[in-house]
Every structure is written in structure tokens, then in C-alpha cells.
Amino acid sequence: MCQLLGMNGNTPTDIVFSFTGFCTRAEEHKDGFGIAFFEGPGVRLFVDAQSARTSPVAEMVRQYPIRSDNIIAHIRKATQGRIALENTHPFQRELWGRYWVFAHNGDLKNFAPRLHASFRPVGNTDSELAFCWLMQELSKAHASVPSIPELTATLRELVPQLAAHGTFNCMLSNGEALWAHCSTKLWYLVRQHPFQRATLQDEDISVNFAEETSAADRVAVVVTEPLTRDENWVAFRPGELKVFAGGLPLDH
Amino acid sequence: MCQLLGMNGNTPTDIVFSFTGFCTRAEEHKDGFGIAFFEGPGVRLFVDAQSARTSPVAEMVRQYPIRSDNIIAHIRKATQGRIALENTHPFQRELWGRYWVFAHNGDLKNFAPRLHASFRPVGNTDSELAFCWLMQELSKAHASVPSIPELTATLRELVPQLAAHGTFNCMLSNGEALWAHCSTKLWYLVRQHPFQRATLQDEDISVNFAEETSAADRVAVVVTEPLTRDENWVAFRPGELKVFAGGLPLDH
């Protein structure tokens, strides 16, 4: 299984601390990593087909505090599709003049949808196939970029059709919001005023967010396994789809 | 004006030497840089909205010898579109289950094509608009990935329609070949056996390719201005479209 990490903030925020903790899990998940940073509508996607522990690309990401409002990262343990760049998450496409980024943890069985629109997989993972199908169905459901609640409503219809084929923990962002679906395992927390110290689960690294932030900052972090040992992580329910915007989970 | 650098090899080759020389020109072209590396059908695209001389992303690219068979790099001096990630070349889209990467040097005037298919610009440059139009017209001309000669023939019809609007030096790759069109300025060379020493134009750095290569290696380098002072660079003619595959310019 792979691991997912997502971030949505109300202000561009760097992910150095969380990504450092996430990378310590790459020993077991050594078949590549990727991370996408939205900066407004623009996106940059760093991928490497080697482990996030040893990749020079991951090292650069840990050292260079890229400030972003929406981030999706993934470390891969190959289940379907060979270890190659084209099979490395996250995947990216353009729809309605916006970039969309997607990453998946799980395994889909007997999933062979008809792709009749203009989104085709380049690699051979079930994950990229699911993403292409999602993009196709979104493009059929709306004529141009819908509002966040409209998109959430459409995704609530589409995602269960994918999850019916197996394990489907996933994250999707278009730079405006972060959607996360839990099939088996996903946690989130909101960091906001009053900020406190947080200590990584797997390494003796801690950061005092009170010193790093301003009182108005707010950021939601979503991850396969809690990253810190002294913060209040909330478990998703199986089958739950949440949308985060402005650093908060939205109710609708 | 911006500057372009492209590479097409018959074997995955690193571009550390050429990219180092290319980055020395970033003082004047300081509004961002980008570089796309194909590894088979997979691609990774590194972009930064700061100068290639100071960007930590560019530093990582100079230090990490990523081996690739097709590379397109760009350093930007903004003419149309603000300095932002979404306006930073190269641009990337997927068509027929292949990734396509495009970069442009020049300026198009009165260019407002009808975009009725599924390729829309995310930023607001004339370059990304031209790329979206090219992808649209290619998708109309062929039902699936055509052969290199077929694609070249289609591009020979399409590119002059863009060049009619202004300066259109550009590079395009799908990981199989590199297409380069010269409107005003473009040079290329082929490095092959017997390999020799080459010295960068702008810095006292030289490399003896005889020590770095095997006799069967062959690589074509295409660039806005010759990178080295002791190699035989060939100038493109204005209006010329060349395609490089296997490290050689093809005749058709």
C-alpha cells in the first residue's frame, strides 16, 4: 500500500515539517514518490521513481520551503504497474483551464471503464485510469469550473462507483480546494490559533508552530497515518468524502 | 525574449553540462525557468518562477544527473503574462495517452484562435494559447498517436499559421522525438563518435565527452544561442521546422 499526504491552507504554507515526517515512511514505500504544489492556478509536480528517503528531488523539497495553498504528496509501494516515472503519483491533467492533481492509495479490481473523452492514461496503473475516468465524468457533468459545493456533490456520486471496485483512498485538488476520500484509512487535523508545539511520530523532530505562524493562519493536513504524536488527529469514517477549503473541512 | 534548450538522444543522457551553460544566460532572463525530462513515456517537469541562476530547483537539476532521451528547457523574460508559475514554460498536456511538452520563444500578435476542444490555457501567455491550439489541431488531424513523419507533416501545416502572428521559435516533444521550429534564431549540433572536448561559451567549464560516453551514443542539442565555443553549431533557416529522433535530425 502507498501513503498519502495532503494540505490545504488559507494562506500559502510550506510543508517542510510534515513532508520530513512523511518521508521517514518511505523505507517501506520505496517505489517512487511525488509531490504537487499549487500556487494559485499554477502547479508544480516533483516526481522521482526512487525512494523519498534517498531521492535528490525529495531532499530538495525538504530543504526548499515552497509556499503553497494546496499540496498532494504520495509515496509508492507498487501494486499494479511497474516502477517507472509514468506510474508515479500524483497525476496531473488540465480541465476547464485548471490543473487537476490526483493521488490514490489502494487497489481497484475489475475496473475497465470506457474512456470516450479526451483523458487517457499514459502509464498502466489502476490509479491513473481512475483519475482519467473521474476527469471524463466531471467534464460531462459540468460545462465549466463549478463551485466547490457543486464539485463536491458530483464527486459524491462518482467516487462510490470507483470505491465499489476495491480500496480507494484518494486525494484530488484543482488549487481551490482539496477533496479526500477514505476507503480504509485517512486522518486529518486543523492547525490554527492558538498554535502549539508538534513532534513527529517517527523522528525526534518538533516544531513550535506558534513561532512560525501568524494568528490568522489556518491549515488542514490529511494523511494516511497521523504524522505527530501530540496533536488531535481525527479519523475519517470509511466511505467518507471530505472537502477542505481555506484550511477547514466544509460541512456540505 | 526568452531562451530555449532542447535535447534528443539515442540513449538516456544527462544534460548537466549544457544546462549549466544555459543557466548563465538567466541573468537577463530572470522571470522563471523550466525543464522537462522525458523518461520513456513518463515526464517530469521542474519549474520555478525565479531565475535559473538562484533557484534551488535549478541547482538541484545542475547537481542531479537525470538521464533522459528528450529534454526541453526554457528561461523566461516575461513579455506577455505576469511572472507566475502558471505562465512558466514548458507547458504540458496529455493527448492520445502520451504527454506533450512545449516551450516558446517569441511573441504572437492578434492571436485569438477558437478553442472548441478540450485544451484550455491555465495562465495568460500567448505561448500556452498557441500550445493549446496546436494540441487541438493535432487531435483533430489524427485519431491516435501518429508516426513521427506523419506528425511532422501535420506540424508543417500548422506551425506556419502560428508563425504568421509573430515570432515563433518553439520546441515540442512527446518523448519519442523533438520538433523545433525557427522563426528568428535557433542552432543545433549532433554530438557523436569520435567525441571531443567542449568548452562553454560563457564560463570556463569544459568537458571531454570522449570520457563520458560510449561510441554508440548520439545526442542532438538545439538552442537559441550556441552553448560552446569549440563545436560546430549549425544555424536553422528562418521558417525551418526540424525533427530530431535517435539523436539525429531527420530529413523528411
Interface residues (C-beta under 8 A of the other chain):
Chain A: E39 G40 P41 G42 V43 R44 L45 F46 V47 D48 A49 P56 V57 E59 M60 Q63 Y64 A84 L85 E86 N87 T88 Q92 R93 E94 L95 W96 G97 R98 Y99 A117 S118 F119 R120 P121 V122 G123 S139
Chain B: E39 G40 P41 G42 V43 R44 L45 F46 V47 D48 A49 P56 V57 E59 M60 Q63 Y64 A84 L85 E86 N87 T88 Q92 R93 E94 L95 W96 G97 R98 Y99 A117 S118 F119 R120 P121 V122 G123 S139
